[in-house]
């Protein structure tokens, strides 16, 4: 997969400030941070960075391969249209969280999309249903894993975790997972996504869900407003958000103790100074692109 179109990606913006891997129980937590500049949270700069990722988040692989100097504007406009085309506030929907999930696992784990979910929204301005991201990653044993992600873009972290748990419970039901994987594979093929044979096998309707469950990873991306960031002090804020992230992770692991032990879970926490700042900045930039 070395010649993949996804080998070329935007430069990193988010700071990967924390990682703790409990390999014996297949659990991991990562912390990502947008950082500060002149004592101001970089929410507006982050909104600009999100736009850099928009084409590969919202376009199929076939469409990306057609992305040329004389076609970039219509392609960008198509990507924007798949995010939203009405005045409905982005903060009331999940696209920013889903885009952040996409960026996080592409940046940290060098994943590649199996399919971009926004590519097949059922109608304009629908909230995206099902898993919030479908990627594959080559693990430390050089084997391909299927990554099916959940993303929550919230103000309160406890509310975000409650919602993530509810989604996880629903999406792991056999009655949901069986048709969902067939949809993912069908749309991956129709979008021209290049995926390893191993991933196609895991998504095939004839593969036992027991085998699937043993070979998937579920990244759960939680973005929330951080008490530590609101008390920003340049001398110790990284230590403060590390402590906050660890506490939130420990609380969530305690709440699901004994459940999903066979699953590989990766919790990715993204503390924000202000959700509103990011939503407004991204909303303005999206509307600017719509006017081109």
Backbone bond lengths (Angstrom), bond angles and torsions (degrees), N, CA, C in turn:
res aa  C-N    CA-C-N  psi(-1)  N-CA   C-N-CA  omega(-1)  CA-C   N-CA-C  phi
1 X - - - 1.466 - - 1.534 111.66 -
2 X 1.360 117.03 14.23 1.464 120.39 -175.44 1.517 112.98 -65.97
3 X 1.348 118.05 -26.10 1.455 121.18 -177.98 1.532 111.49 -93.72
4 X 1.317 116.50 17.11 1.462 121.43 -178.26 1.518 110.99 -63.62
5 X 1.331 115.42 146.30 1.454 120.85 175.78 1.522 110.80 -63.19
6 X 1.324 116.57 -22.10 1.465 121.01 -178.97 1.533 112.97 -84.04
7 X 1.321 116.89 0.66 1.467 119.72 175.37 1.525 111.33 -66.41
8 X 1.326 115.90 -28.18 1.465 122.07 179.01 1.524 108.08 -97.61
9 X 1.320 116.69 115.14 1.460 120.13 -177.58 1.524 109.87 -137.90
10 X 1.318 117.84 162.41 1.467 120.76 -179.91 1.524 112.33 -58.43
11 X 1.326 115.78 152.42 1.461 119.97 176.26 1.523 110.20 -62.65
12 X 1.336 115.37 149.96 1.462 120.48 -178.92 1.526 111.27 -64.72
13 X 1.294 116.33 141.31 1.468 123.13 174.88 1.525 110.57 -120.00
14 X 1.327 116.72 -45.36 1.452 121.41 -178.90 1.520 111.32 -71.20
15 X 1.321 116.29 141.05 1.461 122.65 178.92 1.525 109.12 -92.40
16 X 1.324 116.07 123.93 1.465 121.77 178.84 1.530 107.26 -88.38
17 X 1.334 116.13 90.10 1.466 119.88 -168.24 1.524 113.78 -92.83
18 X 1.333 117.34 -9.74 1.470 117.93 -176.76 1.516 110.74 -154.04
19 X 1.333 115.78 140.87 1.462 121.46 171.01 1.519 109.04 -151.88
20 X 1.311 115.04 132.69 1.462 121.52 176.47 1.509 107.25 -136.52
21 X 1.328 117.26 120.34 1.453 122.81 -172.25 1.526 109.87 -115.69
22 X 1.342 115.49 116.49 1.466 121.03 175.46 1.530 108.03 -100.46
23 X 1.319 116.22 79.38 1.456 121.43 -171.49 1.518 112.64 -63.42
24 X 1.325 116.84 -30.26 1.462 119.75 -176.77 1.526 112.17 -67.18
25 X 1.325 117.14 -26.13 1.466 120.13 178.25 1.536 111.91 -117.28
26 X 1.319 116.26 13.89 1.469 122.84 176.49 1.529 112.35 54.67
27 X 1.332 114.78 49.73 1.455 121.81 178.28 1.531 108.82 -130.20
28 X 1.324 116.22 144.47 1.463 120.44 179.62 1.522 108.93 -151.48
29 X 1.334 116.06 148.26 1.465 120.39 173.06 1.523 108.73 -128.06
30 X 1.323 115.92 136.52 1.462 122.98 174.82 1.522 108.59 -121.91
31 X 1.338 115.98 147.20 1.450 121.37 173.83 1.519 110.45 -120.26
32 X 1.327 116.94 130.84 1.459 122.42 178.53 1.523 109.39 -121.42
33 X 1.333 115.23 146.74 1.464 119.94 -175.03 1.526 109.66 -139.88
34 X 1.350 116.24 138.59 1.465 120.57 176.64 1.526 111.75 -80.92
35 X 1.325 117.42 -21.29 1.456 120.89 176.87 1.522 113.85 83.19
36 X 1.315 114.01 176.24 1.461 122.48 -179.84 1.528 109.87 -123.56
37 X 1.310 115.13 156.63 1.463 121.68 175.55 1.526 107.60 -142.79
38 X 1.327 115.45 120.44 1.474 120.64 -175.66 1.535 110.44 54.11
39 X 1.319 115.01 43.45 1.464 122.96 176.91 1.533 113.52 67.05
40 X 1.337 117.61 16.26 1.468 121.42 179.20 1.528 108.93 -120.57
41 X 1.341 115.28 131.39 1.465 119.76 179.14 1.521 110.41 -60.65
42 X 1.334 116.44 138.11 1.465 120.71 -172.77 1.538 112.57 -84.34
43 X 1.320 116.46 48.11 1.461 120.37 -179.71 1.516 113.20 -65.86
44 X 1.326 117.34 -41.58 1.467 120.19 -179.46 1.525 110.92 -68.85
45 X 1.331 116.67 -40.23 1.465 119.64 177.39 1.526 110.61 -65.08
46 X 1.322 116.34 -35.76 1.466 119.92 176.76 1.524 110.49 -63.63
47 X 1.326 117.68 -40.89 1.464 120.84 178.17 1.527 110.61 -57.95
48 X 1.334 116.91 -40.18 1.470 120.44 176.92 1.524 110.64 -65.03
49 X 1.330 116.21 -39.29 1.467 120.05 179.29 1.530 110.79 -64.50
50 X 1.316 117.38 -37.37 1.462 120.16 178.00 1.526 111.19 -58.10
51 X 1.333 116.10 -37.20 1.462 119.51 -179.86 1.521 111.77 -64.81
52 X 1.341 116.93 -31.71 1.465 120.11 178.81 1.526 111.22 -61.52
53 X 1.324 116.07 -30.97 1.459 120.93 -177.78 1.526 112.61 -91.46
54 X 1.314 117.43 -9.10 1.461 120.69 -172.02 1.528 113.75 -57.68
55 X 1.345 120.15 -44.46 1.470 118.21 -178.58 1.524 113.54 -58.19
56 X 1.347 118.43 -48.24 1.458 117.80 -176.83 1.526 111.69 -75.55
57 X 1.324 118.43 -19.22 1.457 121.30 175.87 1.527 111.41 -75.70
58 X 1.316 116.92 -35.98 1.461 120.56 -170.14 1.523 114.53 -108.35
59 X 1.331 118.42 -9.47 1.463 121.06 -177.89 1.526 110.53 -111.44
60 X 1.310 115.89 151.65 1.458 120.28 176.30 1.529 109.54 -74.01
61 X 1.323 115.85 167.06 1.465 119.41 178.76 1.526 110.66 -63.50
62 X 1.326 116.67 -37.89 1.463 119.96 177.19 1.523 110.68 -59.87
63 X 1.330 116.75 -44.44 1.466 120.87 179.90 1.526 111.26 -66.04
64 X 1.324 117.44 -37.45 1.466 120.43 178.77 1.527 111.58 -64.27
65 X 1.314 116.34 -36.48 1.462 120.21 179.61 1.528 111.76 -68.10
66 X 1.330 116.40 -19.83 1.464 121.45 177.70 1.524 111.84 -92.50
67 X 1.318 116.46 4.51 1.470 122.97 -176.10 1.524 108.78 -78.06
68 X 1.341 117.04 101.50 1.458 122.24 -177.27 1.517 109.59 -127.28
69 X 1.317 115.82 171.94 1.458 120.32 -175.51 1.523 112.38 -58.86
70 X 1.326 117.18 -31.29 1.464 119.64 -178.48 1.525 113.45 -94.29
71 X 1.344 116.63 1.54 1.472 119.71 179.89 1.526 112.08 -125.35
72 X 1.344 118.01 3.76 1.467 119.39 -171.75 1.531 112.03 -63.65
73 X 1.357 117.21 -39.03 1.464 118.99 -175.69 1.527 112.34 -65.21
74 X 1.348 120.20 -50.35 1.464 118.28 177.42 1.519 112.87 -60.61
75 X 1.349 116.92 -33.86 1.465 119.79 179.34 1.528 110.56 -67.59
76 X 1.329 116.43 -42.86 1.464 119.87 178.01 1.519 110.41 -64.02
77 X 1.335 116.64 -41.50 1.461 119.98 178.90 1.531 111.26 -63.66
78 X 1.323 116.89 -36.34 1.460 120.11 176.69 1.522 110.44 -65.96
79 X 1.355 116.45 -41.29 1.462 120.54 177.96 1.520 110.84 -61.69
80 X 1.338 116.10 -43.09 1.470 120.96 179.54 1.526 110.09 -63.42
81 X 1.335 116.98 -42.75 1.460 120.58 -179.16 1.519 111.52 -61.68
82 X 1.322 116.53 -30.31 1.465 119.40 179.23 1.525 112.07 -76.55
83 X 1.329 116.91 -17.03 1.457 120.25 174.02 1.517 109.49 -78.16
84 X 1.338 117.03 -54.73 1.465 120.63 173.03 1.520 109.79 -173.44
85 X 1.339 114.76 155.28 1.463 119.13 179.88 1.524 112.10 -131.33
86 X 1.325 117.74 11.62 1.460 120.24 178.25 1.514 109.10 -124.35
87 X 1.314 115.28 -176.06 1.457 121.00 -179.55 1.525 112.68 -83.19
88 X 1.329 117.65 1.33 1.467 119.17 -178.85 1.519 109.79 -60.01
89 X 1.321 116.46 129.19 1.467 120.95 -173.53 1.518 111.32 -64.21
90 X 1.339 114.99 133.90 1.452 119.72 177.18 1.519 111.67 -61.28
91 X 1.320 117.70 -30.28 1.453 120.95 -179.05 1.512 113.02 -65.55
92 X 1.342 116.89 -16.78 1.458 120.98 179.11 1.526 111.21 -92.39
93 X 1.320 117.28 0.05 1.448 122.15 -177.89 1.523 109.18 -126.37
94 X 1.331 116.43 179.85 1.455 119.08 -172.05 1.502 116.93 -102.02
95 X 1.358 118.06 3.03 1.463 119.06 -170.13 1.530 113.69 -60.80
96 X 1.333 117.68 -39.89 1.463 118.90 -178.20 1.527 110.14 -64.61
97 X 1.335 116.84 -43.70 1.463 119.89 177.52 1.513 112.19 -62.18
98 X 1.341 116.83 -41.00 1.459 121.05 179.68 1.522 111.34 -66.56
99 X 1.325 116.39 -38.17 1.464 120.59 176.68 1.526 110.77 -66.44
100 X 1.324 117.03 -40.68 1.468 120.94 177.25 1.532 111.47 -64.32
101 X 1.336 116.91 -39.42 1.470 120.19 175.13 1.521 110.00 -59.32
102 X 1.320 116.18 -47.27 1.463 121.74 179.40 1.534 110.42 -56.16
103 X 1.325 116.05 -48.76 1.469 120.88 -179.39 1.518 110.98 -62.44
104 X 1.328 116.59 -44.46 1.463 121.05 -175.40 1.518 112.10 -60.51
105 X 1.335 117.59 -49.03 1.460 117.76 -175.95 1.527 111.94 -78.30
106 X 1.333 116.67 -24.10 1.468 118.81 172.52 1.532 109.60 -69.74
107 X 1.334 116.72 -41.82 1.468 120.72 -176.39 1.525 111.75 -73.80
108 X 1.330 117.37 -47.81 1.463 120.25 -173.78 1.524 112.07 -79.03
109 X 1.341 116.95 -42.42 1.464 120.48 -169.81 1.526 113.92 -114.42
110 X 1.331 116.95 6.04 1.469 121.49 178.50 1.526 111.90 52.59
111 X 1.307 115.61 42.71 1.463 120.64 178.18 1.528 110.19 -71.29
112 X 1.325 114.80 166.23 1.461 121.64 170.25 1.520 108.39 -132.05
113 X 1.326 117.34 144.22 1.467 119.69 -176.84 1.529 112.82 -68.34
114 X 1.320 115.16 139.41 1.458 121.59 167.11 1.521 108.01 -81.97
115 X 1.302 114.97 -40.55 1.466 123.45 171.66 1.514 106.21 -162.41
116 X 1.310 118.03 148.22 1.460 121.38 174.65 1.523 107.56 -93.91
117 X 1.330 116.64 117.80 1.463 120.70 -171.59 1.529 112.67 -60.31
118 X 1.322 116.92 -35.19 1.460 119.20 -178.71 1.526 111.01 -64.83
119 X 1.344 116.43 -19.07 1.465 122.76 179.08 1.532 111.67 -62.82
120 X 1.348 116.65 -25.53 1.456 116.86 -177.73 1.528 113.13 -128.22
121 X 1.342 116.55 41.88 1.456 118.62 172.33 1.534 109.21 -56.50
122 X 1.332 115.95 142.33 1.463 119.28 -173.94 1.517 113.02 -68.62
123 X 1.335 117.61 -28.37 1.460 120.83 173.80 1.514 108.62 -160.01
124 X 1.319 116.80 164.60 1.460 120.64 -176.75 1.519 110.44 -56.38
125 X 1.339 115.28 132.52 1.461 123.93 176.14 1.527 114.84 72.16
126 X 1.324 117.83 11.29 1.458 119.94 171.75 1.518 110.10 -65.20
127 X 1.331 115.90 145.69 1.449 119.90 164.64 1.525 106.94 -72.43
128 X 1.334 116.83 135.76 1.455 120.64 -175.69 1.523 109.41 -70.89
129 X 1.332 116.27 131.64 1.456 121.16 -177.69 1.521 109.85 -99.18
130 X 1.335 115.36 162.30 1.456 120.01 176.09 1.518 111.86 81.20
131 X 1.325 115.17 -160.11 1.462 119.97 177.91 1.522 109.71 -60.37
132 X 1.332 116.24 145.89 1.463 120.71 -176.82 1.519 113.02 -86.20
133 X 1.314 116.88 -8.50 1.456 120.49 176.95 1.517 109.30 -163.80
134 X 1.330 117.22 141.95 1.463 122.47 176.13 1.525 107.38 -131.21
135 X 1.328 115.89 110.01 1.469 122.42 -176.10 1.523 109.17 -131.63
136 X 1.333 116.08 172.47 1.457 120.19 167.74 1.522 108.90 -130.11
137 X 1.327 115.21 150.74 1.468 122.62 -177.32 1.526 108.40 -137.78
138 X 1.315 116.69 139.32 1.466 120.53 172.66 1.526 107.48 -87.02
139 X 1.338 116.92 118.88 1.460 120.23 -175.48 1.527 112.23 -83.10
140 X 1.334 116.34 -175.09 1.468 121.28 -175.45 1.520 112.68 -65.89
141 X 1.333 116.80 -16.96 1.473 121.03 176.67 1.521 111.94 -95.15
142 X 1.342 115.61 12.81 1.469 122.59 -179.04 1.523 112.14 60.79
143 X 1.338 116.36 29.61 1.450 121.80 175.58 1.524 109.11 -109.91
144 X 1.316 115.89 146.41 1.462 119.47 -178.88 1.525 110.73 -83.79
145 X 1.330 115.15 132.65 1.458 122.51 175.38 1.520 109.29 -112.20
146 X 1.320 115.87 144.90 1.453 122.01 172.97 1.525 108.28 -89.09
147 X 1.331 117.05 124.50 1.464 121.59 179.96 1.528 108.65 -110.02
148 X 1.320 116.18 118.80 1.463 122.74 177.40 1.515 107.56 -115.96
149 X 1.333 116.13 113.54 1.453 120.32 -168.10 1.515 115.79 -106.41
150 X 1.334 113.99 154.48 1.459 123.75 172.26 1.527 108.23 -117.66
151 X 1.330 116.96 140.72 1.462 121.31 178.74 1.520 109.96 -131.30
152 X 1.318 116.20 134.21 1.454 122.10 177.34 1.530 109.02 -128.70
153 X 1.331 115.16 126.31 1.464 122.63 -177.34 1.525 106.98 -116.31
154 X 1.327 115.54 94.14 1.462 121.67 -169.07 1.529 111.35 -128.58
155 X 1.316 114.44 170.08 1.460 121.19 170.03 1.522 109.93 -90.41
156 X 1.324 116.07 -48.30 1.465 121.99 -177.79 1.527 110.53 -94.13
157 X 1.335 119.33 121.65 1.468 120.36 -176.93 1.527 113.56 -64.58
158 X 1.336 117.44 -33.40 1.465 119.15 -179.62 1.524 110.80 -67.96
159 X 1.334 116.42 -37.48 1.462 120.19 175.22 1.527 110.27 -64.08
160 X 1.330 116.36 -39.06 1.463 120.99 179.76 1.523 110.85 -63.01
161 X 1.318 116.76 -44.22 1.461 120.15 -179.92 1.530 111.34 -67.18
162 X 1.329 117.31 -38.43 1.464 119.49 177.44 1.527 110.99 -61.58
163 X 1.326 115.37 -42.64 1.458 119.77 178.78 1.526 111.20 -66.61
164 X 1.328 117.00 -39.46 1.464 121.03 179.11 1.525 110.98 -63.10
165 X 1.328 116.16 -41.26 1.466 120.13 179.08 1.527 110.50 -63.66
166 X 1.330 117.04 -43.15 1.463 120.73 179.41 1.526 110.89 -62.57
167 X 1.338 116.71 -42.28 1.467 120.30 178.71 1.524 110.98 -65.01
168 X 1.329 115.78 -43.13 1.463 120.64 -179.79 1.524 110.60 -59.45
169 X 1.319 115.80 -45.75 1.466 120.88 -179.35 1.528 110.85 -60.52
170 X 1.332 116.43 -43.29 1.456 120.50 -179.89 1.519 111.92 -67.29
171 X 1.318 116.70 -46.47 1.459 120.86 -171.98 1.525 113.89 -74.25
172 X 1.340 116.99 -15.04 1.459 119.75 178.37 1.523 112.71 -94.88
173 X 1.323 117.02 -2.04 1.462 120.00 173.48 1.529 108.94 -66.09
174 X 1.323 115.96 137.08 1.470 119.92 -178.28 1.528 111.26 -57.23
175 X 1.334 116.62 -36.05 1.464 120.87 -178.73 1.527 112.22 -65.81
176 X 1.335 116.80 -21.95 1.465 120.99 176.52 1.528 110.74 -94.90
177 X 1.337 116.11 -45.90 1.463 120.87 -171.32 1.523 112.59 -66.21
178 X 1.329 117.15 -37.38 1.469 119.19 -178.53 1.527 112.68 -62.06
179 X 1.337 119.30 -54.83 1.476 117.76 178.85 1.520 113.16 -68.11
180 X 1.327 117.77 -31.67 1.465 120.58 -178.53 1.515 111.38 -63.93
181 X 1.331 117.07 -42.74 1.475 118.24 -178.46 1.523 111.22 -67.43
182 X 1.337 117.23 -33.65 1.465 119.40 176.71 1.521 111.05 -66.89
183 X 1.328 116.36 -39.21 1.466 120.54 176.75 1.524 110.05 -61.93
184 X 1.338 116.66 -45.62 1.465 121.10 -179.35 1.522 110.82 -59.40
185 X 1.341 116.76 -46.66 1.464 120.21 -178.22 1.529 111.46 -65.69
186 X 1.321 116.71 -43.13 1.467 120.56 -179.99 1.525 110.87 -60.91
187 X 1.326 116.31 -45.75 1.461 119.86 -177.43 1.520 112.33 -75.56
188 X 1.333 116.81 -28.34 1.465 119.76 173.21 1.522 109.95 -62.35
189 X 1.320 115.94 -44.41 1.469 120.35 179.16 1.527 111.37 -65.41
190 X 1.344 116.53 -42.72 1.466 119.16 -177.82 1.523 111.78 -69.42
191 X 1.329 117.68 -26.07 1.459 121.09 178.65 1.516 113.82 -88.92
192 X 1.332 116.26 0.89 1.461 120.20 177.59 1.513 114.17 73.70
193 X 1.346 117.39 23.42 1.459 119.64 -179.98 1.527 110.23 -74.09
194 X 1.331 116.01 133.69 1.458 121.90 -179.99 1.525 108.79 -90.64
195 X 1.321 116.68 111.18 1.459 119.96 -178.44 1.524 109.83 -126.83
196 X 1.339 117.13 149.32 1.467 120.11 -179.67 1.523 111.84 -64.28
197 X 1.308 115.60 155.04 1.460 121.22 179.81 1.529 111.09 -58.58
198 X 1.338 116.07 -35.30 1.459 120.30 179.81 1.531 111.43 -60.91
199 X 1.316 117.12 -39.55 1.456 121.06 -179.91 1.522 110.35 -70.88
200 X 1.313 117.44 -39.84 1.466 120.66 176.01 1.526 110.42 -59.99
201 X 1.322 115.70 -39.41 1.468 120.46 178.74 1.524 110.98 -62.37
202 X 1.324 117.30 -45.23 1.462 120.55 -178.45 1.526 111.94 -65.22
203 X 1.326 116.53 -29.02 1.460 120.70 -179.12 1.530 113.18 -87.84
204 X 1.313 116.51 -9.86 1.460 119.86 -176.07 1.523 110.75 -71.15
205 X 1.322 115.25 143.15 1.472 120.43 -176.24 1.523 112.87 -62.75
206 X 1.334 118.91 -22.27 1.461 121.06 -177.78 1.532 113.44 -87.44
207 X 1.329 117.30 -5.90 1.467 120.72 178.82 1.520 109.98 -83.43
208 X 1.317 116.12 131.53 1.462 120.91 -179.11 1.528 110.94 -61.32
209 X 1.316 115.64 139.48 1.468 119.52 176.07 1.523 111.55 -62.74
210 X 1.326 118.02 -25.65 1.462 120.14 176.34 1.527 110.44 -61.76
211 X 1.324 116.38 -42.50 1.467 120.26 177.89 1.522 110.78 -67.15
212 X 1.323 116.24 -39.59 1.467 120.55 178.55 1.522 110.19 -60.07
213 X 1.334 116.56 -48.14 1.458 120.89 -176.65 1.525 112.29 -62.36
214 X 1.321 117.13 -27.48 1.461 121.18 179.50 1.525 112.31 -80.95
215 X 1.329 116.65 -10.93 1.465 119.91 -173.05 1.527 113.36 -129.29
216 X 1.330 116.16 21.89 1.453 118.75 175.22 1.525 109.84 -116.84
217 X 1.306 114.08 156.95 1.461 122.04 171.77 1.522 106.81 -122.82
218 X 1.317 116.17 138.86 1.461 119.87 178.91 1.527 109.07 -116.04
219 X 1.341 116.56 102.01 1.467 119.42 172.82 1.525 109.68 -80.38
220 X 1.305 116.50 128.37 1.466 122.44 177.97 1.521 107.73 -111.72
221 X 1.323 115.72 110.47 1.467 121.28 -175.85 1.525 109.14 -97.18
222 X 1.328 115.58 120.96 1.460 122.15 -178.43 1.526 109.41 -118.58
223 X 1.331 116.59 112.31 1.466 120.63 172.91 1.524 107.71 -106.88
224 X 1.329 115.91 137.06 1.460 120.13 -172.59 1.518 109.52 -156.60
225 X 1.325 116.16 160.77 1.464 120.06 174.93 1.522 109.36 -80.19
226 X 1.320 114.80 129.19 1.460 121.71 -169.91 1.528 112.52 -100.58
227 X 1.325 115.99 128.25 1.467 120.16 173.44 1.520 110.49 -63.49
228 X 1.327 116.39 -37.13 1.465 120.29 -178.77 1.526 111.20 -64.27
229 X 1.334 117.01 -40.38 1.462 119.65 -179.23 1.526 111.52 -71.78
230 X 1.313 116.95 -31.28 1.464 119.31 178.61 1.527 111.43 -68.92
231 X 1.332 116.73 -20.66 1.467 121.55 176.41 1.530 110.14 -102.16
232 X 1.326 116.08 29.13 1.471 122.63 -172.00 1.522 113.36 -46.15
233 X 1.322 113.21 126.69 1.468 122.59 172.90 1.518 105.95 -137.83
234 X 1.313 116.50 116.14 1.456 121.04 -173.12 1.529 112.90 -55.00
235 X 1.313 116.75 -26.24 1.465 120.21 -175.60 1.521 113.79 -74.85
236 X 1.341 117.53 -22.84 1.471 117.39 -174.58 1.523 114.84 -145.62
237 X 1.335 118.31 12.37 1.456 117.65 -170.90 1.525 112.87 -68.07
238 X 1.328 118.88 -31.11 1.462 120.34 177.89 1.526 110.26 -63.37
239 X 1.338 117.18 -43.42 1.459 119.78 177.38 1.526 111.24 -63.99
240 X 1.330 116.13 -35.42 1.458 119.85 -179.97 1.523 111.64 -67.73
241 X 1.333 117.76 -42.30 1.466 118.09 -179.68 1.534 110.89 -75.17
242 X 1.334 117.62 -28.38 1.470 119.40 173.59 1.523 110.14 -61.32
243 X 1.327 115.60 -45.23 1.462 120.27 179.22 1.522 111.09 -63.40
244 X 1.325 116.86 -41.13 1.456 121.86 179.77 1.525 111.00 -64.31
245 X 1.326 116.63 -46.12 1.461 122.14 -179.94 1.525 110.59 -62.06
246 X 1.311 116.40 -44.35 1.474 120.02 179.76 1.525 110.76 -61.49
247 X 1.321 117.13 -42.17 1.454 121.16 -179.33 1.535 111.25 -64.37
248 X 1.329 117.26 -43.69 1.464 121.10 179.38 1.532 110.96 -64.66
249 X 1.318 116.25 -40.71 1.464 120.97 178.27 1.525 110.74 -63.40
250 X 1.325 116.64 -47.16 1.465 120.85 -179.51 1.525 111.29 -60.61
251 X 1.336 115.84 -41.24 1.468 119.94 179.56 1.528 110.91 -62.84
252 X 1.340 116.41 -42.85 1.462 119.54 -179.00 1.524 110.98 -67.65
253 X 1.332 117.32 -42.54 1.458 120.30 179.18 1.526 110.92 -62.01
254 X 1.316 116.80 -37.90 1.471 120.32 177.38 1.523 111.26 -65.53
255 X 1.339 115.94 -36.26 1.467 119.84 -176.84 1.528 112.58 -71.48
256 X 1.339 118.28 -23.11 1.470 120.43 -179.77 1.520 111.32 -112.93
257 X 1.320 116.92 18.22 1.462 121.56 -178.13 1.521 110.15 -55.22
258 X 1.329 115.36 129.00 1.459 120.37 -180.00 1.516 114.05 88.93
259 X 1.322 117.83 -7.23 1.458 120.93 179.05 1.528 110.55 -106.43
260 X 1.320 115.87 146.85 1.462 122.80 174.82 1.530 112.46 54.64
261 X 1.324 116.32 37.26 1.465 119.67 -177.82 1.517 113.06 -63.66
262 X 1.339 116.24 -24.90 1.463 119.29 -178.60 1.526 112.21 -81.18
263 X 1.344 116.45 -10.14 1.458 119.94 -174.21 1.527 112.75 -91.16
264 X 1.313 114.33 146.42 1.465 122.21 172.43 1.531 107.45 -90.06
265 X 1.329 116.69 107.25 1.467 122.00 -178.58 1.520 110.37 -108.98
266 X 1.341 116.16 134.14 1.459 121.28 174.49 1.527 107.85 -125.41
267 X 1.314 115.91 115.47 1.456 121.33 -179.49 1.526 108.11 -94.10
268 X 1.326 116.49 122.48 1.463 121.52 -179.93 1.524 107.79 -114.89
269 X 1.315 115.89 116.34 1.461 121.15 -175.97 1.524 110.70 -106.72
270 X 1.333 114.54 131.65 1.462 120.40 -179.97 1.522 109.24 -125.70
271 X 1.333 117.89 93.52 1.467 120.72 177.21 1.522 110.91 -71.98
272 X 1.327 115.62 136.54 1.469 122.13 178.89 1.526 109.53 -118.20
273 X 1.310 115.77 148.71 1.460 119.40 171.98 1.520 109.96 -76.01
274 X 1.337 116.12 -40.58 1.467 120.35 -179.19 1.520 109.83 -152.05
275 X 1.316 116.19 114.59 1.460 121.29 174.48 1.522 109.96 -62.21
276 X 1.322 116.52 -40.26 1.465 121.48 -176.94 1.522 111.53 -61.47
277 X 1.324 117.77 -41.43 1.462 121.56 179.59 1.526 110.47 -60.14
278 X 1.332 116.23 -44.93 1.459 120.20 -178.87 1.524 110.99 -67.19
279 X 1.335 116.79 -44.74 1.466 120.62 -179.42 1.525 110.52 -60.75
280 X 1.321 117.06 -47.64 1.467 120.33 -177.82 1.525 111.62 -64.24
281 X 1.328 116.88 -42.68 1.464 120.22 -179.32 1.524 111.07 -64.80
282 X 1.324 116.81 -42.96 1.469 120.42 -179.82 1.523 110.40 -68.41
283 X 1.333 116.16 -40.96 1.458 121.35 178.80 1.534 111.10 -58.71
284 X 1.331 116.62 -43.80 1.468 121.07 179.68 1.527 111.20 -64.61
285 X 1.334 116.38 -39.52 1.463 119.65 -178.45 1.537 110.67 -70.56
286 X 1.336 116.48 -37.84 1.458 119.94 177.09 1.525 110.56 -63.78
287 X 1.330 116.48 -44.10 1.471 119.84 179.77 1.524 110.53 -64.51
288 X 1.333 116.96 -34.94 1.459 119.91 175.90 1.504 112.68 -62.06
289 X 1.352 116.78 -40.29 1.451 121.06 178.25 1.525 111.56 -68.37
290 X 1.328 115.62 -33.65 1.474 119.00 178.62 1.516 112.54 -63.14
291 X 1.328 116.56 -26.49 1.474 120.79 -176.29 1.525 112.46 -85.40
292 X 1.323 117.64 -8.08 1.461 119.54 -178.08 1.535 111.42 -66.28
